[in-house]
Amino acid sequence: MQTTNGLETTIDVSVEKGTELTILSLSEKFDLMDVQILRKFYTTGKDFPYDTQPWCFPVLYMDMKVNNRLKVGQEALRKRLDNLVGLGLLEKVRNSNPANYFPAKGRENLVRACIVRFFTINGLMQYL
């Protein structure tokens, strides 16, 4: 349980044994933009099985530009998404135009733990 400005926040993320080092190493490599991208896919605020969200690239770009005030171009965002696909945290639909991305099945708890760890390491728990 975390206490932030007098408010108590409970974060419950369960992960498999042996993934603590993976979570720590991934969390240290991410920057805020990577975490914001992952949050779009993995933290919808809904109950299982509707707790993840697939995105079409142009819709994701516009949503991040408007709601998150994204300051990078489309190609930079596309490269970041491809890097997350390469890490196995997102999956890309092959041969689709426009590109579609969705959360990697079975990695939900790992990614959510990485997101929480990133915010904890950087002292940003009030923004989680």
C-alpha positions, 0 to 999 in steps of 0.5 A: 500500500502506498501513501501519497499526500494523505491518500492511500493507494492499493496496487495489486499486481501478481507476477510469476516467480522469476520475473522480478529481474525482468520487471526491474530491467524493463522498467529501467529501460523505459522512458515516459513515452514507452510507459504511456504507450503501454498504458494505452494498451494495458490499463483500460480500467475495466474488468477482465476480459475487457481489461486490454485495448487493441489500437489502430495506428492512426487512431492511437496517434491522434489519441496520444496527440490530443489527450497526452499532448504527444510531441513526436511524429508518426514515424517516431511513434511507429518506431517505438511501437515496433520496439515494444513489439520486438520486446514481446510486449505488444503484437502487430497484425501482419499485412494490415493497412493501417497497422493494428497493434494489440496487447501480447496475450499472457503478458498482461501482469508482467507489463502492468508490473513494469508500469507500476515499477516505472512510476515507483522508481521515478517517484511518479505514483501520484500520476498512476 
